[in-house]
Every structure is written in structure tokens, then in C-alpha cells.
Amino acid sequence: MNSVCDVDFMRKLATQGDVAINMERTHRFVAINQQAVSQKLLLSHSIASYITYVPMNIQAPVTPTPQKPYFAPIDGVRSLCVLLVVEHHLKTNGHPLAFPAFIDTALGVNIFFVISGFLITTLLLREERLKGKISFSAFYWRRAFRILPVYSVVLLMYVAVSQLPSQAMRWVQLKAGMPYFLLFMNEYAKEPNNGNVFTHTWSLGIEEKFYLLWPVLFFFVVKKMPTRAIMLVCLSILFAIPVLLHLEHHPNAYFGLLAGCIMAVLLHGDATAAGITQTLRRISSPVMLLFYLLCFYLQYLNSNMVILFSIGTALCLSYLIVKPTWLTTLLSLPLLVWLGKRSYSMYLVHVLCLNVFENIIHINSQWQAVLVLGASYALSAAVAAVLYVIVEEPARQLGKRFVEQKRMRATTLGVATG
């Protein structure tokens, strides 16, 4: 009896051992398959999915969630864009160059346009994918709280400075341009009688129209992804023609915005994201850096190449996101990120700060130009840091709470009426 029980017991142990072995094999097989599926998802999903599915052997510089994407290197790029813009206004004021001549520092604003098109479209596409629709009212409210408060405060700063006895002519010019500044028609303010006071904000007039029309046109009027891609190509051609014919500079700005939008759409589409990601990852950082310097140089040789420059900027931004390298690490340095987060206020106030040092230092050489550039940039950062704390960030947080309260009220009302 005992021997029979022992045999039965041994058989059960053997059976259980086989089952355990089989279960272990099954778990191992499932794990391998899951890893393979995760790698495929990485290559096939859009940039929104990319930041979630990161391979184990790649260290991403940031780990944002789909609900709150954040690309630190882009803030680093923003900080450099402001430096280019400050140097550009030094040059236009007739001072010696602080940068090599082939680097057209006016292109700093063009880079800002590409960044805006890329980020805004990426955020809206992600919202559409996650929630199935776009909340246009929430988008417009967020933009309003982000743009208007600090813009209004800085405009008042320019008004206050123009009241000084030595600035009487600037007050006349500022008053002439004020209707344009209040209606965000800044790009039309620079007329012979208006002078140059606050007209460096012309790019805001362009961007505000983009913010107003783009979401409705792209996410409401045109809903299918292939049709959206066709529409983007047609719009790009439409704005490229005036650039090539040298009719005006506004289409150039809109082409930069569209270049960023196109790259966001391509990286969001399952059919194109894998190919673009794989191609960009094969490129080394020095090659990409040389390519971008070449874009600067070609535009220096021929202004029509600004179209290529915008496309090159969109490619380089995508490269910084999909392939973490020493370049992304460099642009993600805490100081550059800190400056990039305050770049909007820096852009608004930099002309005031530049005028301070132009009046103190009479620029007659390149080293003096570099000195004034560095001092103006530092003062702009200091003023922007104050504005960020007392105006910009509080307004942004207030906008978030306002939008969330509106959403909760709409949800409560929907439940009550349902």
C-alpha cells in the first residue's frame, strides 16, 4: 500500500515537474514574443508612441508620458535661437558681426516657426489619438493664457520706457504701431512712420494666425490622414511659390510652420514613422551637424534656399527626438533647458536689453560686438526669469485650471442632462 502510494506520489511529482517545465518554457516564449512585439511597436508607431516604447538598450534623455510630452533638446534649441535673434538685431543696427557671416542669424526666427509647427501639430495629433477628438476651445484657451499675459506686460514695459524724455521719438513711433500690436497684426506694423519700436514681434502676428486657423483647418475640415498629407503638400507649394518669386517674407514664415507640421504628421503616421526613424538613426551626430551648417551656408549663398533650411530644421528636430546622442545630451543641459523655457519672454524683451548696452558701449570691433551680445543675452535672461516667475508661469497654470474647470462643468452638465 505504501509502495503503491509512493509510486503514485512519484508519478505526480514527475507530472508536476513536466508541467512546471512546460509552464516555464511557455512563459519564456511569451516574454520573447512580447519583447519582439514591443520592438515592432517602437518602429511602427508615431512619435507619440515612440516616447512610450523605448528599447532597453537606448537611454532616452527624457521620459515624458503621452499626456504630457516634453522634449528637452528642443528647449535647448530655443535658447540658441534667442542668441541668434539678438545678434541679428546687433547686425541690423549697423554693428560688426559677432557670428561668422555665413550664419544668417535672422534664421533664428525661422527655427522658432518650425518648432511651433512641429510641437503644436504633435500635441494635437496625440490628443486626437488618445481621446478620439480635439477640444478646440481648450486649445485656444491654453494658447491665450500662454501668449497674452506676458505679451501685455512687456508691451507696457516698452510704453513705460518710451515715456523717458530721451525717447520721445520712440513714443511717437510706438503709438503709430499700437493698433497693430493690440490686434496681433504685428507683421504689418513696420511702416515708414512707425519706426522699429516693438516691431521685432512681427513673428507673433504670423504665429497667432497659425494658432487660430491651423487646428480647425487640419483637424476639423480635413479629417483623414492621407487627405491631410495631400493638403499639407499643396499648402507648402502654395507658400513656396511667393518665396521663390521674392514677393514678400510672410510666406517664408508660413512655410517654416508647415515644414514643422509635415514632419509631425509623418512621424505620427504608422506607415511613415518606422522608415523615418530607422533612417535618422543611421545618421551620426557629426554628419547631421555638418548637414545643418550646410543648410545655413546654402541659404547664405541664395536666399531661396530658406525652403531647404526649413526642411533641414524639421529633420534635425526629429533627429534630436528619435536618436539620443551626445548632441541631445548637450542640448539638454540644465542651463540651456532653463533658458529655453524662458525664451518667449527673452524674445519679447531682448531689444530693450540690447539698447541698454548699445548706449553704454560704443561698438567698433568684433570683440565689442561679442561683449554686447553676451551682456544683452544675459540681461534678457534675467528679466525673463522675473517675468517667468511673476507672470508667465502663473498665467499658464491659471489657464490649465480654467480649462480643467470648464471640462469638469461640461462633464457634470452632460451627466445631469443624460
C-alpha positions in Angstrom: 0.0 0.0 0.0 2.8 2.3 0.9 4.8 1.4 -2.2 1.8 2.0 -4.4 1.3 5.4 -2.8 5.0 6.1 -3.2 4.8 5.3 -6.9 1.7 7.3 -7.4 3.4 10.2 -5.5 6.5 10.0 -7.7 4.4 9.9 -10.8 2.6 13.0 -9.6 5.9 14.7 -8.9 7.2 13.8 -12.4 3.9 15.1 -14.0 4.1 18.3 -11.9 7.8 18.7 -12.9 6.9 18.3 -16.6 4.1 20.8 -16.2 6.4 23.2 -14.4 9.0 22.8 -17.2 6.3 23.4 -19.8 5.0 26.4 -18.0 8.5 27.8 -17.7 9.0 27.3 -21.4 5.7 28.9 -22.2 6.5 32.0 -20.0 9.9 32.3 -21.7 8.3 32.0 -25.2 5.6 34.7 -24.2 8.3 37.0 -22.9 10.4 36.7 -26.1 7.3 37.4 -28.2 6.3 40.4 -26.0 9.8 41.8 -26.4 9.6 41.4 -30.2 6.2 43.0 -30.3 7.4 45.9 -28.2 10.3 46.5 -30.7 7.9 46.4 -33.6 5.6 48.8 -31.9 8.6 51.2 -31.5 9.3 51.2 -35.2 5.7 51.3 -36.4 4.1 53.8 -34.0 4.2 57.5 -34.3 6.4 59.9 -32.3 3.6 59.9 -29.7 4.0 56.1 -29.2 7.8 56.4 -29.6 8.2 58.1 -26.2 6.4 55.3 -24.5 8.0 52.3 -26.3 11.8 52.8 -25.8 14.1 49.8 -26.3 16.0 48.6 -23.2 19.4 49.4 -24.8 18.6 53.0 -25.5 18.7 55.7 -22.9 16.2 58.4 -23.7 17.1 61.9 -22.5 13.6 62.4 -21.2 10.7 60.0 -20.4 7.5 62.0 -20.9 4.1 60.5 -20.7 1.7 60.6 -23.6 -0.4 63.0 -21.7 2.4 65.4 -21.1 5.1 65.2 -23.8 8.3 67.1 -23.2 11.4 67.2 -25.5 14.3 68.8 -23.5 16.6 69.2 -26.5 14.0 71.5 -28.2 14.2 73.8 -25.3 18.0 73.8 -25.8 17.5 74.8 -29.4 15.1 77.6 -28.3 17.8 79.1 -26.1 20.2 79.2 -29.1 17.6 80.7 -31.3 17.2 83.7 -29.0 21.0 84.2 -29.2 20.8 84.3 -33.0 18.0 86.8 -32.9 19.9 89.1 -30.5 22.9 89.0 -32.8 20.7 89.7 -35.8 19.5 92.9 -34.3 23.0 93.9 -33.5 23.8 93.5 -37.1 20.8 95.4 -38.4 21.8 98.3 -36.1 25.0 98.6 -38.2 27.4 96.9 -35.7 30.2 94.4 -36.6 29.3 90.8 -36.8 29.6 88.6 -33.7 28.9 85.4 -35.7 30.5 84.1 -38.9 29.0 85.8 -41.9 27.6 82.6 -43.4 25.3 82.1 -40.4 22.3 84.2 -41.2 21.1 85.0 -37.7 17.7 86.1 -39.0 17.0 82.4 -39.4 16.7 82.1 -35.6 13.1 83.2 -36.1 12.6 80.6 -38.9 13.8 77.9 -36.5 11.2 79.1 -34.0 8.5 78.7 -36.7 9.5 75.1 -37.4 9.4 74.3 -33.7 6.0 75.8 -33.3 4.5 73.9 -36.3 6.1 70.6 -35.1 5.1 70.8 -31.4 1.6 72.2 -31.9 0.7 69.6 -34.5 2.3 66.8 -32.4 0.3 67.7 -29.4 -3.0 67.9 -31.3 -2.4 64.6 -33.1 -1.6 63.0 -29.8 -4.8 64.4 -28.2 -6.8 63.1 -31.2 -5.3 59.6 -30.9 -5.7 59.4 -27.1 -9.2 61.0 -26.8 -10.6 60.5 -30.3 -11.2 64.2 -30.8 -9.7 67.6 -30.4 -11.0 70.2 -27.9 -10.7 73.4 -29.9 -11.9 75.6 -27.0 -9.3 74.1 -24.6 -6.6 74.6 -27.2 -7.4 78.3 -27.8 -7.8 79.0 -24.0 -4.4 77.4 -23.3 -2.8 79.5 -26.1 -4.4 82.7 -24.8 -3.1 82.2 -21.3 0.3 81.3 -22.6 0.7 84.2 -25.0 -1.3 87.2 -23.9 -0.4 87.9 -20.3 3.4 88.3 -20.6 3.0 89.9 -24.1 0.8 92.6 -22.5 3.2 93.2 -19.6 6.2 93.6 -21.9 4.3 95.9 -24.2 3.5 98.1 -21.2 7.3 98.0 -20.4 8.0 99.4 -23.8 5.4 102.1 -23.3 6.9 103.0 -19.9 10.5 103.2 -21.3 9.2 105.4 -24.3 8.0 108.0 -21.8 11.5 109.0 -20.9 12.5 112.4 -22.2 15.2 110.9 -24.4 12.8 108.5 -26.0 10.2 111.0 -27.3 10.5 109.9 -30.9 10.2 106.2 -30.0 6.9 107.0 -28.2 5.6 108.6 -31.4 6.6 105.5 -33.3 5.1 103.1 -30.7 1.8 105.0 -30.8 1.7 104.7 -34.5 2.2 100.9 -34.4 0.0 100.3 -31.3 -3.2 99.3 -33.3 -1.2 96.6 -35.0 0.3 95.4 -31.7 -3.1 95.2 -29.9 -4.7 93.3 -32.8 -1.8 90.9 -33.3 -1.2 92.3 -36.8 2.5 92.8 -35.8 3.9 91.8 -39.2 2.2 94.9 -40.7 3.4 97.4 -38.1 6.8 98.1 -39.6 5.9 101.1 -41.8 8.0 104.2 -42.5 6.1 106.3 -39.9 6.1 103.5 -37.2 9.9 103.1 -36.9 11.3 99.9 -35.3 9.8 100.0 -31.8 8.4 96.6 -30.8 8.3 95.5 -34.5 10.6 92.6 -33.7 7.4 90.9 -32.6 6.2 90.6 -36.2 6.6 86.8 -35.8 3.9 86.7 -33.2 1.4 88.1 -35.7 2.3 85.2 -38.0 2.0 82.6 -35.2 -1.3 83.8 -33.8 -2.9 83.4 -37.2 -1.4 79.9 -37.4 -2.8 79.1 -34.0 -6.2 80.4 -35.0 -6.6 78.7 -38.3 -4.5 75.6 -38.3 -6.3 73.4 -35.8 -9.7 74.0 -37.4 -8.4 73.5 -41.0 -6.4 70.4 -40.2 -8.4 68.6 -37.6 -12.0 69.6 -38.4 -12.2 70.5 -42.1 -9.9 67.7 -43.2 -10.1 64.5 -41.0 -8.4 61.7 -42.9 -4.7 61.3 -42.6 -3.9 60.7 -46.4 -6.0 63.8 -47.3 -4.2 65.8 -44.6 -0.9 64.9 -46.1 -2.0 65.9 -49.6 -3.3 69.2 -48.1 0.0 69.8 -46.4 1.9 69.3 -49.7 -0.4 71.7 -51.6 -0.1 74.4 -48.9 3.6 74.0 -48.9 3.8 74.5 -52.7 1.4 77.5 -52.3 3.7 79.2 -49.8 6.9 78.2 -51.6 6.0 80.0 -54.8 6.0 83.5 -53.3 9.3 82.7 -51.6 10.9 81.7 -54.9 9.5 84.8 -56.6 10.7 87.1 -53.8 7.2 88.6 -53.4 7.2 89.0 -49.6 8.7 87.4 -46.5 5.4 86.3 -44.9 5.1 83.1 -47.0 8.6 82.2 -45.9 7.4 82.2 -42.3 4.3 80.1 -43.1 6.5 77.6 -45.0 8.6 77.2 -41.9 5.5 76.4 -39.8 4.3 74.0 -42.5 7.6 72.2 -42.5 7.3 71.5 -38.8 3.7 70.4 -39.3 4.6 68.0 -42.1 7.3 66.3 -40.0 4.9 65.9 -37.1 2.4 64.2 -39.4 5.0 61.9 -40.9 6.3 60.9 -37.5 2.7 60.3 -36.3 1.7 58.1 -39.2 2.2 54.4 -38.7 3.2 53.9 -42.4 6.0 56.5 -42.4 7.2 56.8 -38.8 9.2 53.5 -38.9 11.0 54.4 -42.1 11.9 57.9 -41.0 13.0 56.7 -37.5 15.2 54.0 -38.9 16.8 56.4 -41.5 17.5 59.1 -38.9 19.1 56.6 -36.5 21.6 55.5 -39.2 23.0 59.1 -39.3 25.8 60.1 -36.9 25.6 63.3 -35.0 28.6 65.0 -36.7 27.0 64.3 -40.1 23.7 65.8 -39.0 25.5 68.8 -37.6 27.5 69.3 -40.9 24.3 68.9 -42.9 22.7 71.7 -40.8 25.7 74.0 -41.2 25.4 73.3 -45.0 21.8 74.5 -44.9 23.0 77.7 -43.3 25.7 78.1 -45.9 23.4 77.4 -48.9 20.9 80.0 -47.6 23.7 82.5 -47.3 24.6 81.9 -51.0 21.0 82.0 -52.2 18.0 83.3 -50.1 15.7 80.9 -52.0 17.4 78.1 -50.1 15.4 79.2 -47.0 12.9 76.5 -48.1 15.7 73.8 -47.8 16.7 75.4 -44.5 13.2 74.9 -43.1 13.1 71.3 -44.2 16.5 70.7 -42.8 15.4 72.2 -39.5 12.4 69.9 -39.3 14.7 66.9 -40.0 17.2 67.9 -37.3 14.5 68.4 -34.7 13.2 64.9 -35.5 16.7 63.6 -35.2 17.1 65.1 -31.7 14.0 63.3 -30.6 14.3 59.8 -32.1 18.1 59.3 -31.6 19.5 60.2 -28.2 23.2 61.1 -28.7 25.8 63.4 -27.3 24.1 66.2 -29.3 20.8 65.7 -27.5 22.7 65.5 -24.2 24.4 68.7 -25.0 21.2 70.5 -25.9 19.5 69.0 -22.8 22.0 70.7 -20.4 20.1 72.2 -17.5 21.2 75.8 -18.3 20.1 75.6 -21.9 16.8 74.0 -20.9 16.3 76.7 -18.3 16.9 79.4 -20.9 14.7 77.7 -23.5 11.7 77.6 -21.1 12.1 81.4 -20.8 12.8 82.0 -24.5 9.4 83.6 -25.2 9.9 86.3 -22.6 13.6 86.7 -23.7 12.4 87.2 -27.2 10.0 89.9 -26.2 12.4 91.9 -24.0 15.7 91.5 -25.8 15.6 94.7 -27.8 15.2 96.8 -24.6 18.2 95.0 -23.1 20.2 95.3 -26.3 19.6 99.1 -26.3 20.9 99.4 -22.8 24.3 98.1 -23.7 24.4 99.8 -27.1 24.2 103.1 -25.2 26.9 102.1 -22.7 29.4 100.6 -25.1 30.2 102.1 -28.5 30.7 99.1 -30.7 33.6 99.5 -33.1 35.1 96.0 -33.2 34.0 92.4 -33.3 35.1 91.7 -29.7 32.9 94.6 -28.5 30.0 93.2 -30.5 30.5 89.8 -28.8 30.7 91.6 -25.4 27.4 93.4 -26.0 25.8 90.3 -27.4 26.7 88.3 -24.3 25.6 91.1 -21.9 22.3 91.7 -23.7 21.6 88.0 -23.7 22.3 87.7 -20.0 20.2 90.7 -19.1 17.3 89.4 -21.3 17.6 86.0 -19.4 17.5 87.8 -16.0 14.4 90.0 -17.0 12.7 86.9 -18.5 13.4 84.9 -15.3 11.5 87.5 -13.3 8.6 87.6 -15.8 8.5 83.8 -15.9 8.0 83.7 -12.1 5.5 86.6 -11.7 3.6 86.4 -15.0 4.3 83.6 -17.4 4.1 80.5 -15.2 1.2 81.7 -13.0 -0.8 82.6 -16.1 0.0 79.2 -17.7 -1.1 77.4 -14.5 -4.2 79.5 -14.3 -5.0 78.6 -17.9 -4.7 74.9 -17.0 -7.1 75.2 -14.1 -9.5 77.2 -16.1 -9.6 74.6 -18.9 -9.9 71.8 -16.4 -12.8 73.5 -14.6 -14.6 74.1 -17.9 -14.1 70.4 -18.7 -15.5 69.3 -15.4 -18.5 71.6 -15.7 -19.2 70.2 -19.2 -18.9 66.6 -17.9 -21.2 67.3 -14.9 -23.7 69.0 -17.2 -23.6 66.1 -19.6 -24.2 63.6 -16.8 -27.1 65.7 -15.4 -28.8 66.0 -18.8 -28.1 62.4 -19.8 
